[in-house]
Amino acid sequence: MIRVLIAEDQSMVLGALAALLELEPDIEVVGRARDGEEALDLVEKTRPDVVLTDIEMPRRTGLELAAELKRRGSPARVVILTTFARSGYLRRALDAGAAGYLLKDSPSERLAEAIRRVHSGLRSVDPELAAAAWDEADPLTDRERQVLRLAAEGHSSARIASEIHLSEGTVRNYLSEAISKVGAENRVEAARIARQKGWL
């Protein structure tokens, strides 16, 4: 049996995914998490073979979850299941250690197939998205992304500096770099462009 943990913050989607996978004769759902932190705890308790996770979740995103599992040397293989058909997200997912990347509008049989492929040590990535992923590299560093994300939420440079323990001047430098790298006029436009491309 392939032991699967599902991390998804929308209850109805979480229930539907679990019900769908339970129909498969060789797949067992061993845990359900509503956010990335809960998923991390459940990975320790349930020891799944595969973690199926959304990207956007409270407390820790699917990408952060994948990166943390990789950092810890967890044997669990990660499959990202998302609505984001953006090549930037796919690149970041693969960099974070994910072995699969599927869109939520894929046919349901493709999900079980992807889980089996990933469990057997292979990768499973939407082919069109895979081709697009290498067209345009993500120019942002992790720190620039963090600062730009907070700026997009409406935080001032002073508040961002206080929140992530940097000087205000350093925050302004990171913002300036991010704005320049994405070819934007200001922080709002930079955040919009970066989000569109899946870099944020």
C-alpha positions, -999 to 999 in steps of 0.1 A, spaced: 0 0 0 11 36 -8 7 57 24 -5 92 15 -9 123 36 -30 151 22 -24 188 31 -52 211 19 -68 241 37 -102 238 20 -122 212 39 -144 202 10 -114 197 -13 -96 178 14 -125 155 19 -130 150 -18 -93 142 -24 -93 117 5 -125 100 -8 -111 98 -44 -78 83 -33 -95 58 -9 -111 42 -40 -77 31 -52 -68 -4 -42 -32 3 -36 -35 38 -18 -42 44 18 -48 80 32 -30 80 65 -35 116 74 -52 149 66 -38 183 74 -53 218 71 -20 237 69 17 232 64 26 231 101 0 204 109 12 185 78 48 185 92 36 172 126 16 145 108 45 134 86 64 126 119 35 106 133 22 88 102 53 83 81 36 86 47 53 75 15 38 105 -4 26 140 8 0 155 -15 -1 192 -8 -16 225 -20 7 255 -24 -13 283 -7 -20 273 29 -19 290 63 11 289 86 34 272 60 29 269 22 32 237 3 65 249 -11 78 256 24 66 222 35 84 205 7 116 225 14 114 216 51 109 179 45 139 180 21 160 198 48 150 171 74 159 143 50 124 129 51 119 99 28 83 112 20 80 122 -17 60 154 -23 33 160 -50 21 196 -53 -16 198 -64 -26 233 -72 -47 257 -93 -15 277 -102 -5 269 -138 25 292 -135 59 281 -145 75 301 -116 57 280 -91 67 248 -108 104 258 -107 102 267 -71 84 235 -63 111 214 -80 139 234 -63 121 228 -30 123 190 -36 88 182 -49 87 152 -72 53 159 -87 33 190 -98 -3 186 -109 -31 210 -116 -64 207 -98 -83 206 -131 -64 175 -143 -84 143 -148 -89 125 -115 -72 93 -128 -40 113 -133 -38 120 -96 -35 83 -86 -11 77 -115 11 106 -104 12 93 -68 22 58 -81 49 73 -103 64 95 -76 62 66 -51 83 45 -75 110 71 -76 100 90 -108 87 125 -114 52 135 -125 49 170 -139 23 185 -162 41 184 -195 31 218 -209 40 235 -176 73 216 -175 83 230 -209 73 266 -199 92 263 -165 126 267 -182 116 296 -204 121 323 -177 141 319 -146 130 334 -112 153 364 -107 144 370 -70 163 358 -40 144 343 -10 149 375 10 138 398 -19 107 376 -23 99 378 15 103 416 15 82 420 -16 55 397 -3 52 418 29 52 450 9 24 436 -13 4 431 19 6 469 25 34 469 51 57 499 53 94 495 51 97 502 88 72 475 97 89 450 74 122 458 89 108 453 124 91 420 114 120 403 98 148 419 120 166 440 93 174 477 91 150 499 72 177 507 47 184 470 40 147 465 34 146 494 10 176 479 -8 159 445 -12 127 462 -25 147 483 -49 165 452 -62 133 433 -66 116 462 -84 146 465 -108 148 427 -114 112 423 -125 112 455 -145 86 473 -125 81 510 -116 72 505 -79 67 479 -52 30 474 -60 37 467 -97 67 445 -88 45 423 -65 18 421 -92 43 410 -119 61 385 -96 28 370 -85 16 366 -121 48 347 -130 46 325 -99 77 340 -83 60 354 -52 
